[in-house]
Amino acid sequence: MAGTLAEKVWQAHVVRRGEDGAPDILYIDLHLVHEVTSPQAFEGLRLAGRKVRRPDLTIATEDHNTPTLDIDLPIADATSRTQIETLRANAAEFGVRIHSLGDADQGIVHQVGPQLGLTMPGLTVVCGDSHTSTHGAFGALAFGIGTSEVEHVLATQTLPLTPFKTMAITVEGELPAGATSKDIILAIIAKIGTGGGQGYVLEYRGDAIRALSMEARMTVCNMSIEAGARAGMIAPDETTFAYLKGRPHAPEGGDWDAAVEYWRTLRSDDDATYDAEVVLQAKDIEPYVTWGTNPGQGLPLSASVPVPEEIADEATRLAAERAIEYMGLTPGQPLRDITVDTVFIGSCTNGRIEDLRSVAKVVRGRRKADSVRVLVVPASARVRLQAEAEGLDRIFLDFGAEWRNAGCSMCLGMNPDQLAPGERAASTSNRNFEGRQGKGGRTHLVSPLVAAATAIRGTLSSLADLDLPAGTTVDGSPLAPLDPHLTVQV
């Protein structure tokens, strides 16, 4: 039978087919663990006298509660310190590989998996974190799970699941200058809503998707959960293979050739049927920002804050009124007139090397607005090392930004990097809920390019608002070294 990409990966992992409405039992290829959702799961194993079934398919890293300054010192916050110490103790007791603070491969779990080559096409990947959908960029079926499910996977390397529905999201054509993968996913969420993908695996397709780098594809899949979806996927292709080749855990030699041969089959059949389909034209996508308190409350930067009285649907109108009040905005206010206090560049959505390079190309030789604090936080220690090898840290410091160590940082405010009540941020992260980045904090989700322009001007801005030299490009390619005699290796 013809099948979609998601259906093919699902079928390849069924250990036992459910009967009479019971869920299927799926085998899990890769289990990612961090300090927030794992303590109770390990304790459950301990109380039941169980071991981790496949420690070789389990990897832990510290990310949510980690400080991004003074990582060589004891963690000051007692709760954070306890969670980190508990993860380390559990990893040692149960024989789980862990990358801790100070390790070159420590970082946000959704960066660590891909950079090590652990995330590969056709795998099932789970983690006690909703943004596990990031790994779907490789053609993996990847999704977040709850604490009890974390324990189940640790104990059995399987998971009972009811099959998901499938939705094809096709983005046709070519993106205009200044628009990025972050704008694609914000435009999709604005179109289908934060509940539009509920119960679905989203498969992103079309010319605009195929033209994206792997890092950009990860950004798109990362925010699938913000549309309510269970997972997001992109079929693997030559871009995928080039990214994976030579990574520490990627196949080698004949195994590589065999893997690529199989990976090429991981695409939806031409006559496959989806439960729903959505089409967007890339030419219509421009830099997006969110104005409200959920990722679906977003508009092109050229627009204005909605006027609730003009919204016909009552529930939508009431939600807009509440969001506008919390965000401290005025109905009809141009989005470009909104001033910010902080610009945060980082997270599992946009803290990768290409993101940092694109920001550096915009801010190089400039100074940030005096009124704005700028934090640049790489997604992993390995990304930090790469950025420093390319001289990006010097560009950020000369710009007036703070250059930090790797971690989730201000994305979710479970660590010292937080907004104060009433502070407003332009953030490259994935959620803008009330208090997400600190109690009373106000968040506008933006792309790295919008973040860079905003840091320069002090108001929500795009590249079009800057006086950039002719021919300036801001793709993910490396910068020329600042010092022509500098030679560095990572």
C-alpha positions in Angstrom: 0.0 0.0 0.0 1.1 3.6 -0.7 2.2 5.3 2.5 3.4 8.7 3.8 6.8 9.2 5.3 5.4 9.0 8.9 3.4 5.8 8.1 6.5 4.1 6.7 8.6 4.9 9.8 5.8 3.8 12.1 5.3 0.5 10.3 9.0 -0.3 10.5 8.9 0.0 14.3 5.7 -1.9 15.3 6.7 -4.6 17.8 3.1 -5.7 18.4 0.0 -4.5 16.6 -2.8 -3.3 18.8 -6.2 -5.1 18.6 -9.7 -4.0 19.4 -8.6 -0.4 19.8 -5.5 -1.1 21.8 -2.4 0.9 20.9 0.5 -0.4 18.9 3.7 -1.1 20.7 6.6 0.7 18.9 10.3 0.1 19.3 12.3 3.3 20.2 15.7 3.7 18.6 17.0 6.7 20.5 16.0 8.0 24.0 17.2 11.5 24.9 17.2 12.4 28.6 17.7 15.6 30.6 17.4 16.7 34.2 13.8 18.0 34.3 11.6 15.0 33.4 13.9 12.1 34.3 14.2 12.0 38.1 10.8 10.4 38.8 11.3 8.0 35.9 14.6 6.7 37.3 13.1 6.5 40.8 10.3 4.4 39.3 12.9 2.0 37.9 14.7 1.9 41.3 11.5 1.1 43.2 10.6 -1.7 40.8 14.1 -3.1 40.8 14.4 -2.6 37.1 17.4 -1.7 34.9 17.6 0.6 31.9 16.8 -1.9 29.0 19.1 -0.3 26.5 21.6 2.1 28.0 23.4 2.1 24.7 20.4 3.8 23.1 20.0 6.3 25.9 21.9 9.5 26.2 21.6 12.3 28.8 22.7 15.9 28.8 22.2 18.9 31.1 20.4 21.9 29.6 17.2 23.3 31.2 18.5 24.3 34.6 22.1 25.0 33.7 23.6 28.4 34.3 25.2 30.1 31.3 27.8 32.0 33.3 30.4 30.6 35.8 29.7 27.0 34.9 32.9 26.0 36.7 31.3 27.1 40.0 28.7 25.2 42.1 25.2 26.0 40.8 23.8 28.7 43.0 20.1 27.9 42.8 19.3 25.0 45.1 16.6 23.5 43.0 18.6 23.6 39.8 21.7 22.2 41.6 19.6 19.3 43.0 18.1 18.4 39.6 21.6 18.4 37.9 23.2 16.4 40.7 20.3 13.9 40.6 20.7 13.4 36.8 24.4 12.8 37.3 23.8 10.3 40.1 21.1 8.4 38.1 23.3 8.3 35.0 26.1 6.8 37.0 23.8 4.2 38.8 22.0 3.1 35.6 25.0 3.2 33.2 23.7 6.0 31.0 26.1 8.1 29.0 25.9 11.8 30.1 27.3 15.1 28.8 27.6 17.4 31.8 28.6 21.1 32.1 32.1 21.6 30.9 31.9 18.7 28.5 32.4 19.7 24.8 29.2 17.8 23.8 27.0 19.3 26.6 24.1 21.4 25.4 20.5 21.5 24.6 19.4 17.9 24.0 17.9 18.7 20.6 21.2 20.0 19.4 23.4 17.3 20.9 21.6 14.4 19.1 22.0 15.8 15.6 25.6 17.1 16.1 26.7 13.7 17.3 25.1 11.9 14.4 22.8 10.0 16.8 19.7 11.4 15.0 19.3 9.8 11.6 16.6 9.2 9.0 14.0 6.5 9.8 14.6 6.4 13.5 12.1 6.7 16.3 13.3 9.4 18.8 11.7 10.3 22.1 12.6 12.7 25.0 10.7 14.1 27.9 10.6 17.4 26.1 8.0 18.7 23.7 10.5 20.1 21.2 11.8 16.6 20.4 10.0 17.2 17.1 13.2 19.0 16.1 14.7 15.6 15.1 12.0 15.1 12.5 14.0 17.4 10.2 16.1 14.2 9.5 13.1 12.1 8.5 12.9 10.6 12.0 9.6 10.1 13.8 10.4 12.2 16.9 8.1 13.4 19.7 8.0 14.4 23.3 6.8 12.1 26.0 5.6 12.4 29.6 7.5 11.2 32.8 5.6 7.9 33.0 6.4 7.3 29.3 10.1 8.1 30.0 10.1 5.4 32.6 8.4 2.9 30.2 11.0 3.6 27.5 13.9 3.3 30.0 12.5 -0.1 31.2 11.4 -1.6 27.9 12.8 0.5 24.9 9.2 0.5 23.6 6.2 2.7 23.8 2.5 2.0 23.4 1.0 4.5 20.9 -2.1 5.0 18.9 -1.3 5.9 15.3 -1.3 9.6 14.5 -3.1 11.3 11.6 -1.0 12.9 8.9 -1.0 16.4 7.4 1.0 17.6 4.4 2.2 21.2 4.6 3.5 22.3 1.3 5.5 25.6 0.9 5.8 26.3 -2.8 8.3 28.6 -4.5 11.2 30.7 -3.2 11.4 32.8 0.0 12.0 36.5 -0.5 15.1 38.2 0.8 15.1 38.6 4.6 12.6 35.7 5.2 13.8 32.6 6.9 12.8 29.2 8.2 11.6 30.8 11.4 9.2 33.0 9.4 8.0 29.9 7.5 6.9 28.1 10.7 5.5 31.3 12.3 3.4 31.8 9.1 2.2 28.2 9.2 1.2 28.4 12.8 -0.6 31.8 12.2 -2.5 30.1 9.3 -3.6 26.8 11.0 -3.6 28.0 14.6 -2.0 26.5 17.8 -4.5 23.6 17.7 -4.5 23.1 13.9 -2.1 20.2 14.0 -3.5 18.4 17.1 -3.3 14.7 16.6 -1.2 15.0 13.4 2.3 14.4 12.3 3.1 17.3 10.0 5.1 16.6 6.9 6.8 19.7 5.4 7.2 19.6 1.7 7.7 21.8 -1.3 10.4 23.9 -3.0 11.0 26.2 -0.1 11.5 23.4 2.3 13.8 21.4 0.1 16.0 24.6 -0.3 16.5 24.9 3.4 19.7 23.7 5.2 19.5 21.0 7.8 19.8 23.6 10.6 16.9 25.6 9.1 14.8 22.4 8.7 15.4 21.8 12.4 13.9 25.2 13.1 10.7 24.4 11.2 10.2 20.9 12.8 11.1 22.3 16.2 8.0 24.4 16.4 5.6 21.7 15.1 4.4 21.3 18.7 3.4 25.0 18.7 0.8 24.1 16.1 -0.5 21.4 18.4 1.1 18.6 16.4 2.5 15.4 17.7 5.6 15.6 15.5 7.0 17.2 12.3 9.0 15.5 9.6 10.9 16.3 6.4 11.9 13.6 4.0 15.7 13.0 3.9 17.7 14.0 0.8 21.2 14.9 -0.2 21.2 17.8 2.2 20.5 15.4 5.0 23.2 12.9 4.0 25.8 15.7 3.6 25.1 16.9 7.1 25.4 13.4 8.7 28.4 12.1 6.8 31.5 11.9 9.1 29.7 12.7 12.3 30.8 10.6 15.4 27.9 8.1 15.3 27.1 8.1 11.6 27.6 4.8 9.7 30.9 4.4 7.9 32.1 2.6 4.8 29.8 0.0 3.5 27.4 0.6 6.4 27.1 4.2 5.2 26.3 3.2 1.6 23.6 0.7 2.9 22.1 3.3 5.2 21.9 6.0 2.4 20.3 3.4 0.1 17.6 2.8 2.7 17.2 6.4 3.6 16.4 7.3 0.0 13.3 5.2 0.3 12.0 7.3 3.2 9.7 9.6 1.3 6.0 9.7 0.9 4.8 7.8 -2.1 3.3 9.8 -4.9 -0.1 8.3 -4.4 0.0 8.5 -0.6 -3.1 9.9 1.1 -2.9 12.5 3.9 -5.7 13.2 6.4 -5.3 16.9 5.7 -3.3 19.2 3.4 -2.2 22.8 3.6 -0.4 24.9 1.0 1.5 28.2 1.4 3.2 30.3 -1.2 6.8 31.2 -0.1 6.7 34.5 -1.9 4.0 35.7 0.5 6.1 35.0 3.6 7.9 38.0 5.0 9.6 38.5 8.4 7.0 37.5 11.1 6.7 38.5 14.8 4.3 37.4 17.4 2.3 40.2 19.1 0.4 38.1 21.6 0.9 35.3 24.2 0.8 32.2 22.0 2.8 31.4 18.9 -0.3 31.6 16.7 -0.8 35.2 17.5 1.7 36.3 14.9 1.7 38.7 11.9 4.1 40.1 9.3 6.3 42.7 10.8 4.8 45.2 8.4 1.4 44.8 10.1 -0.1 46.4 13.2 -1.4 45.1 16.5 -4.9 43.7 15.9 -7.9 45.8 16.9 -10.1 43.4 18.9 -13.3 45.2 17.9 -12.6 44.2 14.3 -12.4 40.5 15.1 -15.7 38.7 14.5 -15.1 35.5 16.4 -15.9 36.1 20.1 -13.3 33.6 21.5 -10.6 35.0 19.2 -11.5 38.5 20.1 -11.4 37.9 23.9 -8.1 36.1 23.5 -6.7 39.1 21.6 -8.0 41.5 24.2 -6.3 39.5 27.0 -3.0 39.1 25.1 -2.8 42.8 24.2 -3.4 43.8 27.8 -0.8 41.4 29.1 1.7 42.5 26.4 1.2 46.2 27.2 0.3 47.1 23.6 -2.1 49.4 21.9 -4.6 48.1 19.3 -3.6 49.4 15.9 0.0 50.1 17.0 2.5 49.4 14.2 4.6 46.4 15.2 7.7 48.2 14.1 7.1 50.8 16.7 7.3 48.4 19.6 10.4 48.9 21.7 12.2 46.1 23.5 14.4 45.8 26.5 16.1 42.5 25.7 17.1 40.5 22.6 17.7 36.8 23.2 19.5 34.8 20.5 19.6 31.1 21.3 17.4 28.0 22.2 16.8 24.7 20.5 15.0 26.7 17.8 17.7 29.1 16.8 20.9 28.6 18.7 22.8 26.7 16.0 26.0 27.8 14.2 24.1 29.1 11.1 21.9 31.2 13.3 24.9 32.8 15.1 26.6 33.4 11.8 23.6 35.1 10.3 23.3 37.4 13.3 27.1 38.1 13.2 26.9 39.2 9.6 24.2 41.8 10.4 25.8 43.2 13.6 29.5 43.1 12.6 31.0 46.6 12.9 27.9 48.0 14.6 26.8 48.8 18.2 23.6 47.7 19.8 21.0 50.2 20.9 22.0 51.6 24.2 18.6 50.7 25.8 18.8 47.0 24.8 20.4 44.1 26.5 21.5 41.4 24.1 22.2 37.8 25.2 23.7 35.3 22.7 23.6 31.7 23.9 24.8 28.9 21.7 22.7 25.7 21.7 25.7 23.5 22.7 29.3 23.7 23.9 30.3 22.4 20.5 28.5 25.3 18.8 30.2 27.7 21.1 33.6 26.3 20.2 32.8 26.6 16.5 31.6 30.1 16.9 34.7 31.1 18.8 36.9 29.4 16.2 35.2 31.6 13.5 35.6 34.8 15.6 31.8 35.2 16.1 32.2 35.8 19.9 34.4 38.8 19.2 31.8 40.2 16.9 29.1 39.8 19.5 31.2 41.3 22.3 32.3 44.3 20.1 28.6 44.8 19.4 27.9 45.0 23.1 26.2 41.6 23.5 26.8 39.1 26.3 28.4 35.9 25.1 27.3 32.9 27.2 27.8 29.2 27.7 25.4 26.7 26.2 22.0 25.9 27.6 18.3 26.6 27.3 18.9 29.9 29.0 16.2 32.6 28.6 13.9 30.3 26.5 12.0 29.1 29.5 13.4 31.0 32.6 14.2 27.9 34.7 17.7 29.3 35.2 19.2 32.7 36.1 18.6 34.1 32.6 15.1 35.7 33.0 13.2 38.8 32.2 12.0 41.0 35.0 8.3 41.8 35.4 7.2 44.1 32.6 10.4 43.6 30.5 9.9 43.0 26.8 12.0 40.7 24.7 12.5 39.9 21.1 13.4 36.2 21.3 14.5 33.6 18.8 13.0 30.9 21.0 9.7 29.0 20.5 7.1 30.1 23.0 5.7 33.4 24.1 3.4 32.3 26.9 2.7 34.6 29.8 5.7 34.5 32.1 7.6 32.0 29.9 10.8 33.9 30.1 10.3 35.2 33.6 7.3 36.2 35.7 5.6 39.2 34.1 8.0 39.1 31.1 6.7 39.9 27.6 8.0 37.9 24.6 7.9 38.5 20.9 9.1 35.5 18.9 11.3 36.5 16.0 13.9 35.1 13.6 17.7 35.6 14.2 17.7 38.2 11.4 14.8 40.2 13.0 16.6 39.8 16.4 19.8 41.3 15.0 18.0 44.2 13.4 16.0 44.8 16.5 19.1 44.8 18.7 20.5 47.6 16.5 17.4 49.8 16.3 15.8 49.1 19.7 12.4 48.4 18.1 11.1 45.3 16.3 12.9 45.6 12.9 13.9 43.6 9.9 16.9 43.8 7.5 14.8 46.2 5.4 15.0 48.7 8.2 18.8 48.7 8.2 21.3 50.5 5.9 23.1 47.4 4.9 25.9 47.6 2.3 25.0 46.5 -1.2 25.5 42.7 -1.7 25.3 41.8 1.9 24.2 38.2 2.4 23.2 36.6 5.6 23.0 32.9 4.8 24.7 30.4 7.1 28.1 30.4 5.5 31.2 31.1 7.7 32.6 34.6 8.0 36.1 35.4 6.9 38.3 35.5 10.0 38.7 38.8 11.7 42.4 38.3 11.8 43.8 37.2 8.4 46.7 35.4 10.2 44.3 33.6 12.6 44.2 29.9 12.2 41.9 27.9 14.5 40.6 24.4 14.8 37.7 22.9 16.7 
